């Protein structure tokens, strides 16, 4: 029987350190300094490893520092909760371990992600971005947690999250489709269009491009309670958000296939979106390709790493207890269905947010060592990396996604 009283597992959460603000300011400099020193040490020793060596340049140090500043911003949006919040999180984690264990989902995680039906209430309207026409699509998500899932009742109270939104760049004639899944703190039209180089994918490569909004992002984050974000310290928020993200994107793919039967479809995800795209590519059939940029492999492990809890901190024990839940929603527990020739990964050797070895390399190994490129930069360094841009274009071509008739320069269709 599920336990609803969070006091069943009383925890004493450490009080806030008065020097925390100072540490927040000094920390990025200190961590960047240590990283730069380690980079020199590894480089001079020419230590071989799973990941290519980072060149110890000022540019690479700047990339690492930029990642540390980004972490500060992410933590500001995800403050460490109080004792009551962590007691509730801890209780839900233990309830979830029993619930998913009894249901067999911890051992067979592919069963956790159920296939949705195509959306029935799709709304498409014409809009413009920087003077260029596009389409704004939306439909009811239809995702609901299973009866009795810990945190499920709370999840259903997030009204703005019940509708999926997407930006669509579409040609008049049938063309292949690429679903671009954004990262944390994205889900805004202009930002997503720029980061994915969506107009290039659409005009130059001739693709229909669709950019969905992940749960609790963009317009789906309106009027949410403070601290409700994805990803977050709240384990069950991450579980439900992951489940809904995969559900929504599969529903979007179902809509694409209903609109254009037989159309080749690929997925391309960045960071958190790479995590979601990797799962979609492991549960959805007949995808032509999956391109993962700086992808997360285990979201609970990443959050536990960046939380920085001491060994005697009870919150760390909660994160450790949640590891089976992290594995259940990890692509590392699933077998990719995209053919090997259609799997591609890129990542930064200096990434301070998604660890190159613990996250990216593990996913690369699990995916059968597909084609991968490592750039000399941090988590967001791919944005200005020409090698990454060329890699993505080549990946889409090599996978066969671009093999289709038609003129890539056709005008976008606006409904």
Buried (B, 14 or more C-beta within 10 A) or exposed (E): EEBEEBEEBEBEBEEEEEEEEEEEEEBBEEBBEEBBEEBEEBBEEEEEEEBEBBEBBEBBBBBBBBBBEBBEEBBEEBEBBEBEBBBBBBBBBBBBBBBBEEBEBBEEBEEBBEEBEBBEEBEBEEEEBEEEBBBBBBBBBBBBBEEEBBBBEBBBEBEBBBBBBBBBBBBEEBBBBBBBBBBBBBBBBEBBBBBBBBBBBBBEBBBBBBBBBBBBBBBBBEEBEEBBBBBBBBBBBBBBBBBBBBBBBBBBBBBBBEBBEEBBBBBBBBBBBBBBBBBBBBBBEEBBBBBBBBBBBBBBBBBBBBBEBEEEBBBBBBBEBBBBBBBBBBBBBBEBBBBEEBBBBBBBBBBBBBBBEBBBBBBBEBBEEBBBBBBBBBBBBBBEBEBBBEBBBEBBEBBBBBEBEEEBEBEBBBE
